[in-house]
Amino acid sequence: MNMISRDERKKQKGIKKFLNSFTYPIKGLRYAYKNEQNLVVDVGIAVIVLILGFIFRVTKVEWAILFLTIGLVISCELINTAIEAVVDLVTQDYHPLAKVAKDTAAAAVFVFAIIAVIVGLIIFLPKVIDLFF
């Protein structure tokens, strides 16, 4: 990995520092996408939701709600991945608190995924019902 030290980053100025600040989140996204099956599933579902948004011609407000919901689900998944990585860094041995940290982070993703499904139903269910009635 081509990493620079914290001191070298502090010395960087201006546009170079600004542009380099984008490389870290891109690397994090790439890592999570390659290593976390749930993130791949989340992205796949997001693509389906976006396609449905075009098919059902959702309003601007509905688009905003869908994008916020998708962004939050993916962000929760990334935070969960980060927490799991830190826990694994601290200990590879079984520890009840490590389990609590991982399970609770996973629960946060699960809770927001349920909320996302509810949001999707609120937006799309009336449109689907209108197709048949």
DSSP file (Angstrom, degrees, kcal/mol; ACC not computed):
  #  RESIDUE AA STRUCTURE BP1 BP2  ACC     N-H-->O    O-->H-N    N-H-->O    O-->H-N    TCO  KAPPA ALPHA  PHI   PSI    X-CA   Y-CA   Z-CA
    1    1 A M              0   0    0      0, 0.0     2,-1.4     0, 0.0     0, 0.0   0.000 360.0 360.0 360.0 138.1    0.0    0.0    0.0
    2    2 A N        +     0   0    0      2,-0.0     2,-0.4     0, 0.0     0, 0.0  -0.688 360.0 163.3 -91.6  86.6    1.3    3.5   -0.9
    3    3 A M        -     0   0    0     -2,-1.4     2,-0.3     0, 0.0     0, 0.0  -0.813  26.2-151.3-108.5 145.1    0.8    5.2    2.5
    4    4 A I        -     0   0    0     -2,-0.4    -2,-0.0     1,-0.1     5,-0.0  -0.856  28.1-103.7-111.4 153.2    2.3    8.4    3.6
    5    5 A S     >  -     0   0    0     -2,-0.3     4,-2.0     1,-0.1     5,-0.2  -0.201  26.8-111.9 -72.3 163.8    3.0    9.3    7.2
    6    6 A R  H  > S+     0   0    0      1,-0.2     4,-2.1     2,-0.2     5,-0.1   0.886 119.1  53.4 -61.0 -39.7    0.9   11.6    9.3
    7    7 A D  H  > S+     0   0    0      1,-0.2     4,-1.5     2,-0.2    -1,-0.2   0.904 107.8  50.1 -63.9 -40.8    3.8   14.1    9.4
    8    8 A E  H  > S+     0   0    0      1,-0.2     4,-1.1     2,-0.2    -1,-0.2   0.883 109.7  51.4 -64.6 -37.6    4.1   14.1    5.6
    9    9 A R  H  < S+     0   0    0     -4,-2.0     3,-0.4     1,-0.2    -1,-0.2   0.896 107.2  53.0 -64.8 -39.7    0.3   14.7    5.3
   10   10 A K  H  < S+     0   0    0     -4,-2.1    -1,-0.2     1,-0.2    -2,-0.2   0.825 106.7  53.6 -65.0 -30.6    0.6   17.7    7.7
   11   11 A K  H  < S+     0   0    0     -4,-1.5    -1,-0.2    -5,-0.1    -2,-0.2   0.762  88.0  98.6 -75.3 -25.1    3.3   19.2    5.5
   12   12 A Q     <  -     0   0    0     -4,-1.1     2,-0.3    -3,-0.4    -3,-0.0  -0.340  58.4-167.5 -64.7 144.4    1.2   19.0    2.4
   13   13 A K    >>  -     0   0    0      4,-0.0     4,-0.9    -2,-0.0     3,-0.8  -0.905  34.2 -16.1-130.8 158.3   -0.5   22.2    1.4
   14   14 A G  H 3> S-     0   0    0     -2,-0.3     4,-2.2     1,-0.2     3,-0.2  -0.100 116.4  -2.2  63.0-139.3   -3.2   23.5   -0.9
   15   15 A I  H 3> S+     0   0    0      1,-0.2     4,-3.0     2,-0.2     5,-0.2   0.820 129.1  57.1 -64.9 -35.1   -4.7   21.6   -3.8
   16   16 A K  H <> S+     0   0    0     -3,-0.8     4,-2.5     2,-0.2    -1,-0.2   0.927 109.8  44.9 -63.5 -44.2   -2.4   18.5   -3.4
   17   17 A K  H  X S+     0   0    0     -4,-0.9     4,-1.4     2,-0.2    -2,-0.2   0.912 114.2  50.3 -64.1 -42.1   -3.6   18.0    0.2
   18   18 A F  H  < S+     0   0    0     -4,-2.2     4,-0.4     2,-0.2     3,-0.2   0.932 112.9  44.9 -61.9 -47.3   -7.2   18.5   -0.9
   19   19 A L  H >< S+     0   0    0     -4,-3.0     3,-1.3     1,-0.2     4,-0.5   0.885 110.7  54.0 -66.3 -39.0   -6.9   16.0   -3.8
   20   20 A N  H >X S+     0   0    0     -4,-2.5     3,-1.1     1,-0.3     4,-0.8   0.800  95.4  69.2 -64.7 -27.4   -5.1   13.5   -1.6
   21   21 A S  T 3< S+     0   0    0     -4,-1.4    -1,-0.3     1,-0.3    -2,-0.2   0.711  94.8  56.7 -65.5 -17.8   -7.9   13.7    0.9
   22   22 A F  T <> S+     0   0    0     -3,-1.3     4,-1.4    -4,-0.4    -1,-0.3   0.704  93.1  68.1 -83.3 -20.5  -10.2   11.9   -1.7
   23   23 A T  H <> S+     0   0    0     -3,-1.1     4,-2.2    -4,-0.5    -2,-0.2   0.860  94.1  56.8 -69.2 -34.0   -7.9    8.9   -2.1
   24   24 A Y  H  X S+     0   0    0     -4,-0.8     4,-2.3     2,-0.2    -1,-0.2   0.943 108.3  43.1 -68.3 -48.4   -8.6    7.6    1.5
   25   25 A P  H  > S+     0   0    0      0, 0.0     4,-2.6     0, 0.0    -1,-0.2   0.880 113.6  53.5 -65.2 -32.9  -12.4    7.3    1.2
   26   26 A I  H  X S+     0   0    0     -4,-1.4     4,-2.5     2,-0.2    -2,-0.2   0.915 109.4  48.3 -65.3 -41.2  -12.0    5.8   -2.2
   27   27 A K  H  X S+     0   0    0     -4,-2.2     4,-2.6     2,-0.2    -1,-0.2   0.892 111.4  50.9 -63.9 -39.0   -9.7    3.2   -0.9
   28   28 A G  H  X S+     0   0    0     -4,-2.3     4,-2.6     2,-0.2    -2,-0.2   0.915 111.1  47.4 -64.8 -43.3  -12.1    2.5    2.0
   29   29 A L  H  X S+     0   0    0     -4,-2.6     4,-2.7     2,-0.2     5,-0.2   0.927 112.7  49.4 -62.0 -45.0  -15.0    2.1   -0.4
   30   30 A R  H  X S+     0   0    0     -4,-2.5     4,-2.1     2,-0.2    -2,-0.2   0.922 112.2  48.0 -61.4 -45.1  -12.9   -0.2   -2.6
   31   31 A Y  H  X S+     0   0    0     -4,-2.6     4,-2.1     1,-0.2     5,-0.2   0.955 114.1  45.7 -59.6 -51.1  -11.9   -2.3    0.4
   32   32 A A  H  X S+     0   0    0     -4,-2.6     4,-2.5     1,-0.2     7,-0.3   0.897 112.5  50.7 -63.0 -40.5  -15.4   -2.7    1.7
   33   33 A Y  H  < S+     0   0    0     -4,-2.7    -1,-0.2     1,-0.2    -2,-0.2   0.893 115.4  42.7 -65.3 -38.2  -16.9   -3.5   -1.7
   34   34 A K  H  < S+     0   0    0     -4,-2.1    -1,-0.2    -5,-0.2    -2,-0.2   0.801 126.9  30.2 -75.2 -28.9  -14.3   -6.2   -2.3
   35   35 A N  H  < S+     0   0    0     -4,-2.1     2,-0.6    -5,-0.2    -2,-0.2   0.569 105.2  70.3-112.6 -11.9  -14.4   -7.7    1.2
   36   36 A E    >X  -     0   0    0     -4,-2.5     4,-1.4    -5,-0.2     3,-0.6  -0.901  53.0-168.5-117.4 107.1  -17.9   -7.2    2.6
   37   37 A Q  H 3> S+     0   0    0     -2,-0.6     4,-2.1     1,-0.2    -1,-0.2   0.863  88.3  58.7 -59.2 -38.5  -20.7   -9.2    0.9
   38   38 A N  H 3> S+     0   0    0      1,-0.2     4,-2.7     2,-0.2    -1,-0.2   0.848 101.8  54.0 -63.7 -33.5  -23.4   -7.2    2.6
   39   39 A L  H <> S+     0   0    0     -3,-0.6     4,-2.6    -7,-0.3    -1,-0.2   0.900 107.0  51.2 -66.8 -39.0  -22.1   -4.0    1.0
   40   40 A V  H  X S+     0   0    0     -4,-1.4     4,-2.3    -8,-0.2    -2,-0.2   0.911 111.4  48.0 -62.0 -42.2  -22.4   -5.6   -2.4
   41   41 A V  H  X S+     0   0    0     -4,-2.1     4,-2.6     2,-0.2     5,-0.2   0.928 110.8  51.4 -62.8 -45.4  -25.9   -6.7   -1.6
   42   42 A D  H  X S+     0   0    0     -4,-2.7     4,-2.4     1,-0.2    -2,-0.2   0.907 110.9  47.6 -59.0 -43.2  -26.7   -3.1   -0.5
   43   43 A V  H  X S+     0   0    0     -4,-2.6     4,-2.2     2,-0.2    -1,-0.2   0.903 111.1  51.6 -66.2 -40.8  -25.4   -1.6   -3.7
   44   44 A G  H  X S+     0   0    0     -4,-2.3     4,-1.9     2,-0.2    -2,-0.2   0.919 111.4  46.6 -61.3 -44.2  -27.3   -4.1   -5.7
   45   45 A I  H  X S+     0   0    0     -4,-2.6     4,-2.7     1,-0.2    -2,-0.2   0.895 109.4  55.3 -64.8 -39.4  -30.5   -3.2   -3.9
   46   46 A A  H  X S+     0   0    0     -4,-2.4     4,-2.5    -5,-0.2    -2,-0.2   0.905 106.7  50.5 -59.8 -41.7  -29.8    0.5   -4.4
   47   47 A V  H  X S+     0   0    0     -4,-2.2     4,-2.3     2,-0.2    -1,-0.2   0.921 110.8  49.0 -62.6 -43.5  -29.4    0.0   -8.1
   48   48 A I  H  X S+     0   0    0     -4,-1.9     4,-2.6     1,-0.2    -2,-0.2   0.921 111.0  50.2 -61.7 -44.0  -32.8   -1.8   -8.2
   49   49 A V  H  X S+     0   0    0     -4,-2.7     4,-2.2     1,-0.2    -2,-0.2   0.910 110.4  49.9 -61.2 -42.5  -34.4    1.0   -6.2
   50   50 A L  H  X S+     0   0    0     -4,-2.5     4,-1.7     2,-0.2    -1,-0.2   0.898 110.5  49.6 -65.1 -39.6  -33.0    3.6   -8.5
   51   51 A I  H  X S+     0   0    0     -4,-2.3     4,-2.5     1,-0.2    -2,-0.2   0.925 110.9  49.9 -62.9 -44.2  -34.3    1.7  -11.6
   52   52 A L  H  X S+     0   0    0     -4,-2.6     4,-3.0     1,-0.2    -2,-0.2   0.870 105.2  58.6 -61.7 -36.4  -37.7    1.5   -9.9
   53   53 A G  H  <>S+     0   0    0     -4,-2.2     5,-1.9     1,-0.2     4,-0.4   0.899 109.4  43.3 -59.5 -41.5  -37.6    5.2   -9.2
   54   54 A F  H ><5S+     0   0    0     -4,-1.7     3,-0.6     3,-0.2    -2,-0.2   0.910 114.0  50.6 -69.6 -42.5  -37.2    5.9  -12.9
   55   55 A I  H 3<5S+     0   0    0     -4,-2.5    -2,-0.2     1,-0.2    -1,-0.2   0.927 118.5  37.1 -61.4 -45.1  -39.9    3.4  -13.8
   56   56 A F  T 3<5S-     0   0    0     -4,-3.0    -1,-0.2    -5,-0.2    -2,-0.2   0.405 104.6-129.6 -91.2   3.1  -42.4    4.8  -11.4
   57   57 A R  T < 5 -     0   0    0     -3,-0.6    -3,-0.2    -4,-0.4    -4,-0.1   0.944  30.2-157.4  49.9  61.5  -41.4    8.4  -12.0
   58   58 A V      < -     0   0    0     -5,-1.9    -1,-0.1     1,-0.1    66,-0.0  -0.268  17.6-104.1 -67.3 156.9  -40.9    9.3   -8.4
   59   59 A T     >  -     0   0    0      1,-0.1     4,-2.6     4,-0.0     5,-0.2  -0.195  31.4-102.2 -75.2 170.6  -41.1   13.0   -7.3
   60   60 A K  H  > S+     0   0    0      1,-0.2     4,-2.4     2,-0.2     5,-0.1   0.894 124.6  50.0 -60.8 -40.6  -38.1   15.2   -6.5
   61   61 A V  H  > S+     0   0    0      2,-0.2     4,-2.4     1,-0.2    -1,-0.2   0.914 110.4  49.7 -65.7 -41.8  -38.9   14.8   -2.8
   62   62 A E  H  > S+     0   0    0      2,-0.2     4,-2.8     1,-0.2    -2,-0.2   0.898 109.4  52.4 -63.6 -39.7  -39.1   11.0   -3.1
   63   63 A W  H  X S+     0   0    0     -4,-2.6     4,-3.0     2,-0.2     5,-0.2   0.939 109.4  49.5 -58.5 -46.4  -35.8   11.0   -5.0
   64   64 A A  H  X S+     0   0    0     -4,-2.4     4,-2.5     1,-0.2    -2,-0.2   0.921 112.2  47.3 -60.2 -43.9  -34.2   13.0   -2.1
   65   65 A I  H  X S+     0   0    0     -4,-2.4     4,-2.5     2,-0.2    -1,-0.2   0.913 112.9  49.3 -63.9 -42.5  -35.6   10.6    0.4
   66   66 A L  H  X S+     0   0    0     -4,-2.8     4,-2.9     2,-0.2     5,-0.2   0.930 112.3  47.1 -63.4 -45.3  -34.5    7.5   -1.6
   67   67 A F  H  X S+     0   0    0     -4,-3.0     4,-2.7     2,-0.2    -2,-0.2   0.912 113.3  48.5 -64.7 -41.6  -30.9    8.9   -2.0
   68   68 A L  H  X S+     0   0    0     -4,-2.5     4,-2.3    -5,-0.2    -1,-0.2   0.921 113.4  47.7 -62.4 -42.5  -30.7    9.8    1.7
   69   69 A T  H  X S+     0   0    0     -4,-2.5     4,-2.3     2,-0.2    -2,-0.2   0.934 113.5  46.5 -65.0 -46.5  -31.9    6.4    2.7
   70   70 A I  H  X S+     0   0    0     -4,-2.9     4,-2.4     1,-0.2     5,-0.2   0.930 113.3  50.3 -60.6 -45.7  -29.5    4.6    0.3
   71   71 A G  H  X S+     0   0    0     -4,-2.7     4,-2.4    -5,-0.2    -1,-0.2   0.878 111.0  48.5 -61.2 -38.9  -26.7    6.7    1.5
   72   72 A L  H  X S+     0   0    0     -4,-2.3     4,-2.6     2,-0.2    -1,-0.2   0.883 110.0  50.5 -71.8 -38.1  -27.4    6.0    5.1
   73   73 A V  H  X S+     0   0    0     -4,-2.3     4,-2.2     2,-0.2    -2,-0.2   0.950 114.6  44.1 -62.7 -47.2  -27.7    2.3    4.6
   74   74 A I  H  X S+     0   0    0     -4,-2.4     4,-2.2     1,-0.2    -2,-0.2   0.898 113.3  51.5 -65.8 -39.5  -24.3    2.2    2.8
   75   75 A S  H  X S+     0   0    0     -4,-2.4     4,-2.5    -5,-0.2    -1,-0.2   0.911 108.7  50.8 -63.5 -41.9  -22.8    4.5    5.4
   76   76 A C  H  X S+     0   0    0     -4,-2.6     4,-2.5     1,-0.2    -1,-0.2   0.916 109.8  50.9 -60.0 -42.3  -24.0    2.3    8.3
   77   77 A E  H  X S+     0   0    0     -4,-2.2     4,-2.2     1,-0.2    -1,-0.2   0.897 110.4  49.0 -63.2 -39.9  -22.5   -0.7    6.5
   78   78 A L  H  X S+     0   0    0     -4,-2.2     4,-2.2     2,-0.2    -2,-0.2   0.895 111.1  49.3 -67.3 -40.0  -19.1    1.1    6.1
   79   79 A I  H  X S+     0   0    0     -4,-2.5     4,-2.6     2,-0.2    -2,-0.2   0.907 110.0  52.1 -64.6 -40.7  -19.1    2.1    9.8
   80   80 A N  H  X S+     0   0    0     -4,-2.5     4,-2.5     1,-0.2    -2,-0.2   0.917 109.1  50.0 -59.3 -43.9  -19.9   -1.5   10.7
   81   81 A T  H  X S+     0   0    0     -4,-2.2     4,-2.2     1,-0.2    -2,-0.2   0.907 110.6  49.9 -61.6 -42.2  -16.9   -2.6    8.6
   82   82 A A  H  X S+     0   0    0     -4,-2.2     4,-2.3     2,-0.2    -2,-0.2   0.917 110.9  48.7 -64.2 -43.5  -14.7   -0.1   10.3
   83   83 A I  H  X S+     0   0    0     -4,-2.6     4,-2.5     1,-0.2     5,-0.2   0.922 111.2  50.0 -63.3 -43.9  -15.8   -1.2   13.8
   84   84 A E  H  X S+     0   0    0     -4,-2.5     4,-2.5     1,-0.2    -1,-0.2   0.903 110.6  50.7 -60.7 -40.5  -15.2   -4.9   12.9
   85   85 A A  H  X S+     0   0    0     -4,-2.2     4,-1.9     2,-0.2    -2,-0.2   0.910 111.0  47.6 -65.0 -42.0  -11.7   -4.0   11.6
   86   86 A V  H  X S+     0   0    0     -4,-2.3     4,-2.0     2,-0.2    -2,-0.2   0.918 111.9  49.7 -65.9 -42.7  -10.8   -2.1   14.7
   87   87 A V  H  X S+     0   0    0     -4,-2.5     4,-2.4     1,-0.2    -2,-0.2   0.924 111.8  48.7 -61.4 -43.7  -12.0   -4.9   17.0
   88   88 A D  H  < S+     0   0    0     -4,-2.5    -1,-0.2     1,-0.2    -2,-0.2   0.823 108.8  54.5 -65.8 -30.5  -10.1   -7.5   14.9
   89   89 A L  H  < S+     0   0    0     -4,-1.9    -1,-0.2    -5,-0.2    -2,-0.2   0.890 111.0  45.1 -67.1 -39.6   -7.0   -5.2   15.2
   90   90 A V  H  < S-     0   0    0     -4,-2.0     2,-0.3     1,-0.3    -2,-0.2   0.905 130.3  -0.2 -73.2 -43.1   -7.3   -5.2   19.0
   91   91 A T     <  -     0   0    0     -4,-2.4    -1,-0.3    -5,-0.2     4,-0.1  -0.978  37.3-173.0-153.1 136.1   -7.9   -8.9   19.4
   92   92 A Q  S    S+     0   0    0     -2,-0.3     2,-0.1    -3,-0.2    -1,-0.1   0.544  72.9  92.3 -94.9 -13.5   -8.2  -12.0   17.3
   93   93 A D  S    S-     0   0    0      1,-0.1     2,-0.3    -5,-0.1     5,-0.1  -0.414  92.5 -94.7 -77.7 155.7   -9.2  -14.0   20.4
   94   94 A Y        +     0   0    0     -2,-0.1    -1,-0.1     4,-0.1    -2,-0.1  -0.543  51.0 168.5 -68.8 131.7  -12.8  -14.4   21.4
   95   95 A H     >  -     0   0    0     -2,-0.3     4,-2.2    -4,-0.1     3,-0.4  -0.979  38.8-133.0-143.7 134.3  -13.9  -11.8   23.9
   96   96 A P  H  > S+     0   0    0      0, 0.0     4,-2.1     0, 0.0     5,-0.1   0.858 108.6  50.1 -57.2 -36.8  -17.4  -11.1   25.0
   97   97 A L  H  > S+     0   0    0      2,-0.2     4,-2.4     1,-0.2     5,-0.2   0.847 107.5  53.7 -72.0 -32.2  -17.0   -7.3   24.6
   98   98 A A  H  > S+     0   0    0     -3,-0.4     4,-2.4     2,-0.2     5,-0.2   0.915 109.8  49.1 -64.0 -41.5  -15.6   -7.8   21.1
   99   99 A K  H  X S+     0   0    0     -4,-2.2     4,-3.1     2,-0.2     5,-0.3   0.910 109.9  51.1 -62.8 -42.6  -18.7   -9.8   20.3
  100  100 A V  H  X S+     0   0    0     -4,-2.1     4,-2.7    -5,-0.2     5,-0.3   0.925 110.3  49.5 -60.8 -44.9  -20.9   -7.0   21.7
  101  101 A A  H  X S+     0   0    0     -4,-2.4     4,-2.0     2,-0.2    -2,-0.2   0.938 116.0  41.8 -60.5 -47.8  -19.1   -4.4   19.6
  102  102 A K  H  X S+     0   0    0     -4,-2.4     4,-2.3     2,-0.2    -2,-0.2   0.927 116.9  47.2 -66.8 -45.1  -19.5   -6.4   16.4
  103  103 A D  H  X S+     0   0    0     -4,-3.1     4,-2.2    -5,-0.2    -2,-0.2   0.891 112.7  49.3 -65.4 -39.3  -23.0   -7.5   17.1
  104  104 A T  H  X S+     0   0    0     -4,-2.7     4,-1.8    -5,-0.3    -1,-0.2   0.900 110.7  49.6 -68.8 -40.1  -24.2   -4.0   18.0
  105  105 A A  H  X S+     0   0    0     -4,-2.0     4,-1.5    -5,-0.3    -2,-0.2   0.911 112.1  48.7 -63.1 -41.6  -22.6   -2.5   14.9
  106  106 A A  H  X S+     0   0    0     -4,-2.3     4,-2.3     1,-0.2    -2,-0.2   0.873 107.9  55.4 -64.7 -36.4  -24.3   -5.1   12.8
  107  107 A A  H  X S+     0   0    0     -4,-2.2     4,-3.0     1,-0.2    -1,-0.2   0.866 102.3  56.6 -64.5 -36.0  -27.6   -4.4   14.6
  108  108 A A  H  X S+     0   0    0     -4,-1.8     4,-2.1     2,-0.2    -1,-0.2   0.918 109.3  45.6 -61.4 -42.9  -27.3   -0.7   13.7
  109  109 A V  H  X S+     0   0    0     -4,-1.5     4,-2.4     2,-0.2    -2,-0.2   0.927 113.1  50.8 -64.0 -44.4  -27.1   -1.7   10.0
  110  110 A F  H  X S+     0   0    0     -4,-2.3     4,-2.1     2,-0.2    -2,-0.2   0.914 109.2  50.0 -60.5 -46.0  -30.0   -4.1   10.4
  111  111 A V  H  X S+     0   0    0     -4,-3.0     4,-2.1     1,-0.2    -1,-0.2   0.934 113.5  45.0 -61.0 -46.3  -32.2   -1.5   12.1
  112  112 A F  H  X S+     0   0    0     -4,-2.1     4,-2.5     1,-0.2    -1,-0.2   0.849 108.9  56.9 -70.5 -30.1  -31.6    1.1    9.4
  113  113 A A  H  X S+     0   0    0     -4,-2.4     4,-2.1     2,-0.2    -1,-0.2   0.900 106.9  49.6 -63.5 -38.9  -32.1   -1.6    6.7
  114  114 A I  H  X S+     0   0    0     -4,-2.1     4,-2.2     2,-0.2    -2,-0.2   0.926 110.6  49.7 -63.3 -44.0  -35.6   -2.2    8.1
  115  115 A I  H  X S+     0   0    0     -4,-2.1     4,-2.6     1,-0.2    -2,-0.2   0.900 108.7  53.6 -60.2 -40.5  -36.3    1.5    8.1
  116  116 A A  H  X S+     0   0    0     -4,-2.5     4,-2.7     1,-0.2    -1,-0.2   0.895 107.2  50.7 -62.6 -40.5  -35.1    1.6    4.5
  117  117 A V  H  X S+     0   0    0     -4,-2.1     4,-2.5     2,-0.2    -1,-0.2   0.918 110.4  49.7 -62.4 -42.6  -37.5   -1.1    3.5
  118  118 A I  H  X S+     0   0    0     -4,-2.2     4,-2.6     2,-0.2    -2,-0.2   0.922 110.5  49.7 -63.0 -43.8  -40.3    0.8    5.2
  119  119 A V  H  X S+     0   0    0     -4,-2.6     4,-2.2     1,-0.2     5,-0.2   0.929 110.8  50.7 -59.0 -45.5  -39.4    4.0    3.3
  120  120 A G  H  X S+     0   0    0     -4,-2.7     4,-3.3     1,-0.2     5,-0.5   0.901 110.5  48.9 -59.6 -41.8  -39.4    2.0    0.1
  121  121 A L  H  X S+     0   0    0     -4,-2.5     4,-1.9     1,-0.2    -1,-0.2   0.912 109.5  52.0 -64.8 -42.3  -42.8    0.6    0.8
  122  122 A I  H  < S+     0   0    0     -4,-2.6    -1,-0.2     1,-0.2    -2,-0.2   0.893 119.0  36.6 -60.8 -39.3  -44.2    4.0    1.6
  123  123 A I  H  < S+     0   0    0     -4,-2.2     4,-0.4    -5,-0.2    -2,-0.2   0.921 129.0  28.3 -80.7 -45.0  -42.9    5.4   -1.7
  124  124 A F  H  X S+     0   0    0     -4,-3.3     4,-2.4    -5,-0.2     3,-0.3   0.806 103.2  71.4 -94.2 -30.3  -43.4    2.4   -4.0
  125  125 A L  H  X S+     0   0    0     -4,-1.9     4,-2.8    -5,-0.5     5,-0.2   0.910  99.5  48.6 -58.2 -45.9  -46.4    0.5   -2.6
  126  126 A P  H  > S+     0   0    0      0, 0.0     4,-2.2     0, 0.0    -1,-0.2   0.879 112.1  50.9 -60.8 -34.0  -49.0    3.1   -3.6
  127  127 A K  H  > S+     0   0    0     -4,-0.4     4,-1.0    -3,-0.3    -2,-0.2   0.887 111.7  46.6 -69.7 -39.0  -47.5    3.3   -7.1
  128  128 A V  H >X S+     0   0    0     -4,-2.4     4,-0.9     2,-0.2     3,-0.5   0.913 111.6  51.1 -67.7 -42.7  -47.7   -0.5   -7.5
  129  129 A I  H >X S+     0   0    0     -4,-2.8     4,-1.6     1,-0.2     3,-0.9   0.906 105.1  57.3 -60.9 -41.3  -51.2   -0.6   -6.2
  130  130 A D  H 3< S+     0   0    0     -4,-2.2    -1,-0.2     1,-0.2    -2,-0.2   0.804  99.4  60.6 -60.0 -29.0  -52.2    2.1   -8.7
  131  131 A L  H << S+     0   0    0     -4,-1.0    -1,-0.2    -3,-0.5    -2,-0.2   0.841 114.4  33.4 -65.3 -32.7  -51.0   -0.2  -11.5
  132  132 A F  H <<        0   0    0     -3,-0.9    -2,-0.2    -4,-0.9    -1,-0.2   0.606 360.0 360.0-102.7 -14.0  -53.5   -2.9  -10.6
  133  133 A F     <        0   0    0     -4,-1.6    -3,-0.2     0, 0.0    -2,-0.2   0.389 360.0 360.0-128.4 360.0  -56.5   -0.9   -9.4
